[in-house]
């Protein structure tokens, strides 16, 4: 995993605004909205601890290995 991605994930996981999700969500029962949190400048999409989309921080082969947890 690249150093830039590791730093980005640490920043997201420690963010008090989004509670480590990387995105902000609003709902009033009828309407729903989301926006990327300021802790997530690369627009990473996370599913728990897995990176679903990395906006080019990793190459595709590296992302596939990381997403399947086969990386060291």
PDB file of N, CA, C and O in Angstrom:
ATOM      1  N   UNK A   1       0.864  -1.179   0.000  1.00  0.00           N
ATOM      2  CA  UNK A   1       0.000   0.000   0.000  1.00  0.00           C
ATOM      3  C   UNK A   1       0.904   1.233   0.000  1.00  0.00           C
ATOM      4  O   UNK A   1       1.932   1.273   0.676  1.00  0.00           O
ATOM      5  N   UNK A   2       0.507   2.200  -0.748  1.00  0.00           N
ATOM      6  CA  UNK A   2       1.334   3.387  -0.839  1.00  0.00           C
ATOM      7  C   UNK A   2       1.247   4.211   0.440  1.00  0.00           C
ATOM      8  O   UNK A   2       0.266   4.149   1.181  1.00  0.00           O
ATOM      9  N   UNK A   3       2.288   4.974   0.671  1.00  0.00           N
ATOM     10  CA  UNK A   3       2.345   5.827   1.857  1.00  0.00           C
ATOM     11  C   UNK A   3       1.221   6.870   1.855  1.00  0.00           C
ATOM     12  O   UNK A   3       0.657   7.187   2.902  1.00  0.00           O
ATOM     13  N   UNK A   4       0.908   7.392   0.679  1.00  0.00           N
ATOM     14  CA  UNK A   4      -0.161   8.390   0.558  1.00  0.00           C
ATOM     15  C   UNK A   4      -1.516   7.801   0.958  1.00  0.00           C
ATOM     16  O   UNK A   4      -2.306   8.456   1.638  1.00  0.00           O
ATOM     17  N   UNK A   5      -1.778   6.565   0.536  1.00  0.00           N
ATOM     18  CA  UNK A   5      -3.032   5.908   0.877  1.00  0.00           C
ATOM     19  C   UNK A   5      -3.088   5.599   2.374  1.00  0.00           C
ATOM     20  O   UNK A   5      -4.131   5.783   3.001  1.00  0.00           O
ATOM     21  N   UNK A   6      -1.990   5.136   2.947  1.00  0.00           N
ATOM     22  CA  UNK A   6      -1.954   4.849   4.384  1.00  0.00           C
ATOM     23  C   UNK A   6      -2.247   6.111   5.192  1.00  0.00           C
ATOM     24  O   UNK A   6      -3.011   6.067   6.157  1.00  0.00           O
ATOM     25  N   UNK A   7      -1.649   7.226   4.806  1.00  0.00           N
ATOM     26  CA  UNK A   7      -1.892   8.495   5.493  1.00  0.00           C
ATOM     27  C   UNK A   7      -3.358   8.909   5.368  1.00  0.00           C
ATOM     28  O   UNK A   7      -3.970   9.350   6.340  1.00  0.00           O
ATOM     29  N   UNK A   8      -3.910   8.765   4.171  1.00  0.00           N
ATOM     30  CA  UNK A   8      -5.310   9.142   3.944  1.00  0.00           C
ATOM     31  C   UNK A   8      -6.247   8.289   4.796  1.00  0.00           C
ATOM     32  O   UNK A   8      -7.201   8.811   5.374  1.00  0.00           O
ATOM     33  N   UNK A   9      -5.990   6.996   4.880  1.00  0.00           N
ATOM     34  CA  UNK A   9      -6.839   6.116   5.688  1.00  0.00           C
ATOM     35  C   UNK A   9      -6.744   6.450   7.172  1.00  0.00           C
ATOM     36  O   UNK A   9      -7.754   6.418   7.876  1.00  0.00           O
ATOM     37  N   UNK A  10      -5.539   6.770   7.660  1.00  0.00           N
ATOM     38  CA  UNK A  10      -5.390   7.171   9.069  1.00  0.00           C
ATOM     39  C   UNK A  10      -6.153   8.445   9.358  1.00  0.00           C
ATOM     40  O   UNK A  10      -6.790   8.566  10.404  1.00  0.00           O
ATOM     41  N   UNK A  11      -6.095   9.404   8.435  1.00  0.00           N
ATOM     42  CA  UNK A  11      -6.815  10.671   8.625  1.00  0.00           C
ATOM     43  C   UNK A  11      -8.317  10.439   8.667  1.00  0.00           C
ATOM     44  O   UNK A  11      -9.013  11.036   9.489  1.00  0.00           O
ATOM     45  N   UNK A  12      -8.822   9.582   7.793  1.00  0.00           N
ATOM     46  CA  UNK A  12     -10.256   9.293   7.768  1.00  0.00           C
ATOM     47  C   UNK A  12     -10.680   8.581   9.053  1.00  0.00           C
ATOM     48  O   UNK A  12     -11.668   8.965   9.678  1.00  0.00           O
ATOM     49  N   UNK A  13      -9.947   7.559   9.442  1.00  0.00           N
ATOM     50  CA  UNK A  13     -10.320   6.760  10.614  1.00  0.00           C
ATOM     51  C   UNK A  13     -10.305   7.567  11.908  1.00  0.00           C
ATOM     52  O   UNK A  13     -10.997   7.210  12.862  1.00  0.00           O
ATOM     53  N   UNK A  14      -9.531   8.644  11.959  1.00  0.00           N
ATOM     54  CA  UNK A  14      -9.457   9.440  13.191  1.00  0.00           C
ATOM     55  C   UNK A  14     -10.314  10.708  13.136  1.00  0.00           C
ATOM     56  O   UNK A  14     -10.233  11.536  14.044  1.00  0.00           O
ATOM     57  N   UNK A  15     -11.127  10.878  12.099  1.00  0.00           N
ATOM     58  CA  UNK A  15     -11.913  12.099  11.936  1.00  0.00           C
ATOM     59  C   UNK A  15     -13.162  12.086  12.826  1.00  0.00           C
ATOM     60  O   UNK A  15     -13.956  11.148  12.758  1.00  0.00           O
ATOM     61  N   UNK A  16     -13.342  13.120  13.661  1.00  0.00           N
ATOM     62  CA  UNK A  16     -14.532  13.189  14.509  1.00  0.00           C
ATOM     63  C   UNK A  16     -15.787  13.653  13.757  1.00  0.00           C
ATOM     64  O   UNK A  16     -16.901  13.421  14.225  1.00  0.00           O
ATOM     65  N   UNK A  17     -15.623  14.293  12.616  1.00  0.00           N
ATOM     66  CA  UNK A  17     -16.777  14.805  11.862  1.00  0.00           C
ATOM     67  C   UNK A  17     -17.584  13.701  11.199  1.00  0.00           C
ATOM     68  O   UNK A  17     -18.815  13.740  11.205  1.00  0.00           O
ATOM     69  N   UNK A  18     -16.898  12.714  10.626  1.00  0.00           N
ATOM     70  CA  UNK A  18     -17.584  11.645   9.903  1.00  0.00           C
ATOM     71  C   UNK A  18     -17.496  10.302  10.631  1.00  0.00           C
ATOM     72  O   UNK A  18     -17.976   9.285  10.129  1.00  0.00           O
ATOM     73  N   UNK A  19     -16.887  10.304  11.805  1.00  0.00           N
ATOM     74  CA  UNK A  19     -16.721   9.075  12.596  1.00  0.00           C
ATOM     75  C   UNK A  19     -15.982   7.979  11.845  1.00  0.00           C
ATOM     76  O   UNK A  19     -16.309   6.799  11.970  1.00  0.00           O
ATOM     77  N   UNK A  20     -14.973   8.379  11.058  1.00  0.00           N
ATOM     78  CA  UNK A  20     -14.131   7.405  10.371  1.00  0.00           C
ATOM     79  C   UNK A  20     -14.709   6.809   9.113  1.00  0.00           C
ATOM     80  O   UNK A  20     -14.207   5.793   8.631  1.00  0.00           O
ATOM     81  N   UNK A  21     -15.752   7.408   8.562  1.00  0.00           N
ATOM     82  CA  UNK A  21     -16.384   6.868   7.355  1.00  0.00           C
ATOM     83  C   UNK A  21     -15.834   7.533   6.090  1.00  0.00           C
ATOM     84  O   UNK A  21     -15.747   6.893   5.041  1.00  0.00           O
ATOM     85  N   UNK A  22     -15.466   8.808   6.183  1.00  0.00           N
ATOM     86  CA  UNK A  22     -14.951   9.524   5.023  1.00  0.00           C
ATOM     87  C   UNK A  22     -16.007  10.293   4.261  1.00  0.00           C
ATOM     88  O   UNK A  22     -15.687  11.052   3.347  1.00  0.00           O
ATOM     89  N   UNK A  23     -17.266  10.103   4.631  1.00  0.00           N
ATOM     90  CA  UNK A  23     -18.380  10.798   4.002  1.00  0.00           C
ATOM     91  C   UNK A  23     -19.346  11.274   5.072  1.00  0.00           C
ATOM     92  O   UNK A  23     -19.434  10.689   6.152  1.00  0.00           O
ATOM     93  N   UNK A  24     -20.063  12.330   4.763  1.00  0.00           N
ATOM     94  CA  UNK A  24     -21.080  12.862   5.665  1.00  0.00           C
ATOM     95  C   UNK A  24     -22.444  12.548   5.071  1.00  0.00           C
ATOM     96  O   UNK A  24     -22.644  12.688   3.865  1.00  0.00           O
ATOM     97  N   UNK A  25     -23.376  12.127   5.904  1.00  0.00           N
ATOM     98  CA  UNK A  25     -24.707  11.743   5.453  1.00  0.00           C
ATOM     99  C   UNK A  25     -25.755  12.537   6.201  1.00  0.00           C
ATOM    100  O   UNK A  25     -25.619  12.775   7.401  1.00  0.00           O
ATOM    101  N   UNK A  26     -26.799  12.950   5.501  1.00  0.00           N
ATOM    102  CA  UNK A  26     -27.926  13.641   6.112  1.00  0.00           C
ATOM    103  C   UNK A  26     -29.214  13.001   5.643  1.00  0.00           C
ATOM    104  O   UNK A  26     -29.328  12.573   4.494  1.00  0.00           O
ATOM    105  N   UNK A  27     -30.185  12.938   6.541  1.00  0.00           N
ATOM    106  CA  UNK A  27     -31.493  12.420   6.186  1.00  0.00           C
ATOM    107  C   UNK A  27     -32.534  13.044   7.096  1.00  0.00           C
ATOM    108  O   UNK A  27     -32.289  13.256   8.284  1.00  0.00           O
ATOM    109  N   UNK A  28     -33.699  13.337   6.530  1.00  0.00           N
ATOM    110  CA  UNK A  28     -34.793  13.855   7.343  1.00  0.00           C
ATOM    111  C   UNK A  28     -36.005  12.934   7.268  1.00  0.00           C
ATOM    112  O   UNK A  28     -37.119  13.351   7.584  1.00  0.00           O
ATOM    113  N   UNK A  29     -35.803  11.721   6.864  1.00  0.00           N
ATOM    114  CA  UNK A  29     -36.898  10.767   6.729  1.00  0.00           C
ATOM    115  C   UNK A  29     -37.376  10.621   5.300  1.00  0.00           C
ATOM    116  O   UNK A  29     -37.770   9.530   4.887  1.00  0.00           O
ATOM    117  N   UNK A  30     -37.349  11.703   4.538  1.00  0.00           N
ATOM    118  CA  UNK A  30     -37.750  11.656   3.128  1.00  0.00           C
ATOM    119  C   UNK A  30     -36.565  11.863   2.202  1.00  0.00           C
ATOM    120  O   UNK A  30     -36.378  11.123   1.236  1.00  0.00           O
ATOM    121  N   UNK A  31     -35.768  12.875   2.508  1.00  0.00           N
ATOM    122  CA  UNK A  31     -34.628  13.216   1.658  1.00  0.00           C
ATOM    123  C   UNK A  31     -33.344  12.656   2.257  1.00  0.00           C
ATOM    124  O   UNK A  31     -33.222  12.483   3.469  1.00  0.00           O
ATOM    125  N   UNK A  32     -32.405  12.382   1.384  1.00  0.00           N
ATOM    126  CA  UNK A  32     -31.130  11.807   1.782  1.00  0.00           C
ATOM    127  C   UNK A  32     -30.033  12.496   0.976  1.00  0.00           C
ATOM    128  O   UNK A  32     -30.189  12.703  -0.227  1.00  0.00           O
ATOM    129  N   UNK A  33     -28.932  12.853   1.621  1.00  0.00           N
ATOM    130  CA  UNK A  33     -27.835  13.508   0.921  1.00  0.00           C
ATOM    131  C   UNK A  33     -26.521  13.038   1.512  1.00  0.00           C
ATOM    132  O   UNK A  33     -26.466  12.627   2.671  1.00  0.00           O
ATOM    133  N   UNK A  34     -25.472  13.098   0.722  1.00  0.00           N
ATOM    134  CA  UNK A  34     -24.136  12.706   1.158  1.00  0.00           C
ATOM    135  C   UNK A  34     -23.121  13.643   0.525  1.00  0.00           C
ATOM    136  O   UNK A  34     -23.338  14.168  -0.567  1.00  0.00           O
ATOM    137  N   UNK A  35     -22.028  13.842   1.212  1.00  0.00           N
ATOM    138  CA  UNK A  35     -20.901  14.590   0.634  1.00  0.00           C
ATOM    139  C   UNK A  35     -19.620  14.079   1.241  1.00  0.00           C
ATOM    140  O   UNK A  35     -19.616  13.547   2.351  1.00  0.00           O
ATOM    141  N   UNK A  36     -18.536  14.241   0.516  1.00  0.00           N
ATOM    142  CA  UNK A  36     -17.233  13.785   0.991  1.00  0.00           C
ATOM    143  C   UNK A  36     -16.780  14.695   2.128  1.00  0.00           C
ATOM    144  O   UNK A  36     -16.850  15.919   2.023  1.00  0.00           O
ATOM    145  N   UNK A  37     -16.317  14.084   3.212  1.00  0.00           N
ATOM    146  CA  UNK A  37     -15.831  14.822   4.376  1.00  0.00           C
ATOM    147  C   UNK A  37     -14.496  15.494   4.045  1.00  0.00           C
ATOM    148  O   UNK A  37     -13.769  15.035   3.164  1.00  0.00           O
ATOM    149  N   UNK A  38     -14.179  16.571   4.746  1.00  0.00           N
ATOM    150  CA  UNK A  38     -12.915  17.286   4.508  1.00  0.00           C
ATOM    151  C   UNK A  38     -11.693  16.428   4.834  1.00  0.00           C
ATOM    152  O   UNK A  38     -10.595  16.737   4.369  1.00  0.00           O
ATOM    153  N   UNK A  39     -11.851  15.360   5.618  1.00  0.00           N
ATOM    154  CA  UNK A  39     -10.734  14.467   5.938  1.00  0.00           C
ATOM    155  C   UNK A  39     -10.409  13.527   4.777  1.00  0.00           C
ATOM    156  O   UNK A  39      -9.419  12.797   4.832  1.00  0.00           O
ATOM    157  N   UNK A  40     -11.222  13.538   3.742  1.00  0.00           N
ATOM    158  CA  UNK A  40     -11.105  12.609   2.623  1.00  0.00           C
ATOM    159  C   UNK A  40     -10.873  13.361   1.306  1.00  0.00           C
ATOM    160  O   UNK A  40     -11.720  13.308   0.413  1.00  0.00           O
ATOM    161  N   UNK A  41      -9.735  14.062   1.174  1.00  0.00           N
ATOM    162  CA  UNK A  41      -9.510  14.898  -0.016  1.00  0.00           C
ATOM    163  C   UNK A  41      -9.367  14.103  -1.311  1.00  0.00           C
ATOM    164  O   UNK A  41      -9.535  14.661  -2.395  1.00  0.00           O
ATOM    165  N   UNK A  42      -9.061  12.811  -1.217  1.00  0.00           N
ATOM    166  CA  UNK A  42      -8.910  11.996  -2.420  1.00  0.00           C
ATOM    167  C   UNK A  42     -10.221  11.337  -2.842  1.00  0.00           C
ATOM    168  O   UNK A  42     -10.273  10.686  -3.886  1.00  0.00           O
ATOM    169  N   UNK A  43     -11.266  11.495  -2.056  1.00  0.00           N
ATOM    170  CA  UNK A  43     -12.564  10.923  -2.400  1.00  0.00           C
ATOM    171  C   UNK A  43     -12.587   9.414  -2.341  1.00  0.00           C
ATOM    172  O   UNK A  43     -13.255   8.774  -3.153  1.00  0.00           O
ATOM    173  N   UNK A  44     -11.860   8.825  -1.382  1.00  0.00           N
ATOM    174  CA  UNK A  44     -11.855   7.378  -1.235  1.00  0.00           C
ATOM    175  C   UNK A  44     -13.247   6.883  -0.877  1.00  0.00           C
ATOM    176  O   UNK A  44     -13.986   7.542  -0.145  1.00  0.00           O
ATOM    177  N   UNK A  45     -13.591   5.725  -1.397  1.00  0.00           N
ATOM    178  CA  UNK A  45     -14.849   5.083  -1.029  1.00  0.00           C
ATOM    179  C   UNK A  45     -14.470   3.848  -0.227  1.00  0.00           C
ATOM    180  O   UNK A  45     -13.763   2.968  -0.718  1.00  0.00           O
ATOM    181  N   UNK A  46     -14.946   3.793   1.010  1.00  0.00           N
ATOM    182  CA  UNK A  46     -14.595   2.707   1.912  1.00  0.00           C
ATOM    183  C   UNK A  46     -15.806   1.843   2.221  1.00  0.00           C
ATOM    184  O   UNK A  46     -16.941   2.319   2.238  1.00  0.00           O
ATOM    185  N   UNK A  47     -15.547   0.576   2.462  1.00  0.00           N
ATOM    186  CA  UNK A  47     -16.561  -0.353   2.954  1.00  0.00           C
ATOM    187  C   UNK A  47     -15.949  -0.999   4.184  1.00  0.00           C
ATOM    188  O   UNK A  47     -15.248  -2.006   4.083  1.00  0.00           O
ATOM    189  N   UNK A  48     -16.215  -0.418   5.343  1.00  0.00           N
ATOM    190  CA  UNK A  48     -15.539  -0.858   6.559  1.00  0.00           C
ATOM    191  C   UNK A  48     -14.067  -0.500   6.449  1.00  0.00           C
ATOM    192  O   UNK A  48     -13.723   0.674   6.309  1.00  0.00           O
ATOM    193  N   UNK A  49     -13.201  -1.492   6.509  1.00  0.00           N
ATOM    194  CA  UNK A  49     -11.760  -1.256   6.379  1.00  0.00           C
ATOM    195  C   UNK A  49     -11.250  -1.478   4.967  1.00  0.00           C
ATOM    196  O   UNK A  49     -10.060  -1.300   4.709  1.00  0.00           O
ATOM    197  N   UNK A  50     -12.129  -1.866   4.042  1.00  0.00           N
ATOM    198  CA  UNK A  50     -11.728  -2.113   2.659  1.00  0.00           C
ATOM    199  C   UNK A  50     -11.895  -0.857   1.817  1.00  0.00           C
ATOM    200  O   UNK A  50     -12.868  -0.119   1.966  1.00  0.00           O
ATOM    201  N   UNK A  51     -10.928  -0.624   0.928  1.00  0.00           N
ATOM    202  CA  UNK A  51     -11.015   0.479  -0.019  1.00  0.00           C
ATOM    203  C   UNK A  51     -11.736  -0.030  -1.257  1.00  0.00           C
ATOM    204  O   UNK A  51     -11.241  -0.924  -1.944  1.00  0.00           O
ATOM    205  N   UNK A  52     -12.908   0.537  -1.545  1.00  0.00           N
ATOM    206  CA  UNK A  52     -13.690   0.124  -2.706  1.00  0.00           C
ATOM    207  C   UNK A  52     -13.229   0.889  -3.943  1.00  0.00           C
ATOM    208  O   UNK A  52     -13.145   0.324  -5.033  1.00  0.00           O
ATOM    209  N   UNK A  53     -12.931   2.171  -3.769  1.00  0.00           N
ATOM    210  CA  UNK A  53     -12.461   3.017  -4.881  1.00  0.00           C
ATOM    211  C   UNK A  53     -11.422   3.973  -4.336  1.00  0.00           C
ATOM    212  O   UNK A  53     -11.630   4.587  -3.290  1.00  0.00           O
ATOM    213  N   UNK A  54     -10.302   4.106  -5.036  1.00  0.00           N
ATOM    214  CA  UNK A  54      -9.170   4.864  -4.492  1.00  0.00           C
ATOM    215  C   UNK A  54      -8.782   6.101  -5.288  1.00  0.00           C
ATOM    216  O   UNK A  54      -7.807   6.761  -4.929  1.00  0.00           O
ATOM    217  N   UNK A  55      -9.496   6.443  -6.349  1.00  0.00           N
ATOM    218  CA  UNK A  55      -9.220   7.645  -7.130  1.00  0.00           C
ATOM    219  C   UNK A  55      -7.785   7.700  -7.642  1.00  0.00           C
ATOM    220  O   UNK A  55      -7.209   8.782  -7.762  1.00  0.00           O
ATOM    221  N   UNK A  56      -7.203   6.536  -7.946  1.00  0.00           N
ATOM    222  CA  UNK A  56      -5.881   6.489  -8.544  1.00  0.00           C
ATOM    223  C   UNK A  56      -4.716   6.457  -7.581  1.00  0.00           C
ATOM    224  O   UNK A  56      -3.571   6.528  -8.028  1.00  0.00           O
ATOM    225  N   UNK A  57      -4.946   6.353  -6.269  1.00  0.00           N
ATOM    226  CA  UNK A  57      -3.825   6.297  -5.335  1.00  0.00           C
ATOM    227  C   UNK A  57      -3.057   4.987  -5.432  1.00  0.00           C
ATOM    228  O   UNK A  57      -1.858   4.948  -5.155  1.00  0.00           O
ATOM    229  N   UNK A  58      -3.731   3.929  -5.817  1.00  0.00           N
ATOM    230  CA  UNK A  58      -3.095   2.646  -6.070  1.00  0.00           C
ATOM    231  C   UNK A  58      -3.353   2.267  -7.517  1.00  0.00           C
ATOM    232  O   UNK A  58      -4.347   2.689  -8.109  1.00  0.00           O
ATOM    233  N   UNK A  59      -2.456   1.470  -8.086  1.00  0.00           N
ATOM    234  CA  UNK A  59      -2.734   0.955  -9.418  1.00  0.00           C
ATOM    235  C   UNK A  59      -3.822  -0.114  -9.291  1.00  0.00           C
ATOM    236  O   UNK A  59      -4.072  -0.610  -8.193  1.00  0.00           O
ATOM    237  N   UNK A  60      -4.464  -0.471 -10.391  1.00  0.00           N
ATOM    238  CA  UNK A  60      -5.553  -1.444 -10.337  1.00  0.00           C
ATOM    239  C   UNK A  60      -5.125  -2.785  -9.742  1.00  0.00           C
ATOM    240  O   UNK A  60      -5.854  -3.315  -8.903  1.00  0.00           O
ATOM    241  N   UNK A  61      -3.972  -3.371 -10.131  1.00  0.00           N
ATOM    242  CA  UNK A  61      -3.582  -4.648  -9.520  1.00  0.00           C
ATOM    243  C   UNK A  61      -3.379  -4.534  -8.007  1.00  0.00           C
ATOM    244  O   UNK A  61      -3.771  -5.430  -7.259  1.00  0.00           O
ATOM    245  N   UNK A  62      -2.768  -3.439  -7.558  1.00  0.00           N
ATOM    246  CA  UNK A  62      -2.555  -3.265  -6.123  1.00  0.00           C
ATOM    247  C   UNK A  62      -3.880  -3.127  -5.397  1.00  0.00           C
ATOM    248  O   UNK A  62      -4.047  -3.677  -4.308  1.00  0.00           O
ATOM    249  N   UNK A  63      -4.825  -2.402  -5.982  1.00  0.00           N
ATOM    250  CA  UNK A  63      -6.131  -2.223  -5.351  1.00  0.00           C
ATOM    251  C   UNK A  63      -6.861  -3.556  -5.256  1.00  0.00           C
ATOM    252  O   UNK A  63      -7.497  -3.833  -4.238  1.00  0.00           O
ATOM    253  N   UNK A  64      -6.784  -4.391  -6.294  1.00  0.00           N
ATOM    254  CA  UNK A  64      -7.460  -5.682  -6.272  1.00  0.00           C
ATOM    255  C   UNK A  64      -6.907  -6.559  -5.151  1.00  0.00           C
ATOM    256  O   UNK A  64      -7.668  -7.238  -4.462  1.00  0.00           O
ATOM    257  N   UNK A  65      -5.599  -6.548  -4.969  1.00  0.00           N
ATOM    258  CA  UNK A  65      -4.988  -7.333  -3.894  1.00  0.00           C
ATOM    259  C   UNK A  65      -5.420  -6.786  -2.547  1.00  0.00           C
ATOM    260  O   UNK A  65      -5.772  -7.552  -1.650  1.00  0.00           O
ATOM    261  N   UNK A  66      -5.396  -5.466  -2.394  1.00  0.00           N
ATOM    262  CA  UNK A  66      -5.766  -4.857  -1.117  1.00  0.00           C
ATOM    263  C   UNK A  66      -7.233  -5.117  -0.793  1.00  0.00           C
ATOM    264  O   UNK A  66      -7.567  -5.408   0.356  1.00  0.00           O
ATOM    265  N   UNK A  67      -8.095  -5.019  -1.769  1.00  0.00           N
ATOM    266  CA  UNK A  67      -9.540  -5.190  -1.540  1.00  0.00           C
ATOM    267  C   UNK A  67      -9.879  -6.624  -1.146  1.00  0.00           C
ATOM    268  O   UNK A  67     -10.856  -6.852  -0.433  1.00  0.00           O
ATOM    269  N   UNK A  68      -9.089  -7.588  -1.600  1.00  0.00           N
ATOM    270  CA  UNK A  68      -9.360  -8.981  -1.244  1.00  0.00           C
ATOM    271  C   UNK A  68      -8.563  -9.420  -0.018  1.00  0.00           C
ATOM    272  O   UNK A  68      -8.590 -10.592   0.357  1.00  0.00           O
ATOM    273  N   UNK A  69      -7.855  -8.481   0.604  1.00  0.00           N
ATOM    274  CA  UNK A  69      -7.074  -8.744   1.826  1.00  0.00           C
ATOM    275  C   UNK A  69      -5.977  -9.775   1.618  1.00  0.00           C
ATOM    276  O   UNK A  69      -5.632 -10.500   2.551  1.00  0.00           O
ATOM    277  N   UNK A  70      -5.423  -9.854   0.413  1.00  0.00           N
ATOM    278  CA  UNK A  70      -4.327 -10.779   0.151  1.00  0.00           C
ATOM    279  C   UNK A  70      -2.976 -10.092   0.331  1.00  0.00           C
ATOM    280  O   UNK A  70      -1.934 -10.739   0.219  1.00  0.00           O
ATOM    281  N   UNK A  71      -2.982  -8.806   0.605  1.00  0.00           N
ATOM    282  CA  UNK A  71      -1.732  -8.075   0.770  1.00  0.00           C
ATOM    283  C   UNK A  71      -1.121  -8.433   2.128  1.00  0.00           C
ATOM    284  O   UNK A  71      -1.820  -8.842   3.055  1.00  0.00           O
ATOM    285  N   UNK A  72       0.202  -8.266   2.216  1.00  0.00           N
ATOM    286  CA  UNK A  72       0.892  -8.556   3.492  1.00  0.00           C
ATOM    287  C   UNK A  72       0.519  -7.573   4.561  1.00  0.00           C
ATOM    288  O   UNK A  72       1.006  -7.671   5.687  1.00  0.00           O
TER     289      UNK A  72
END
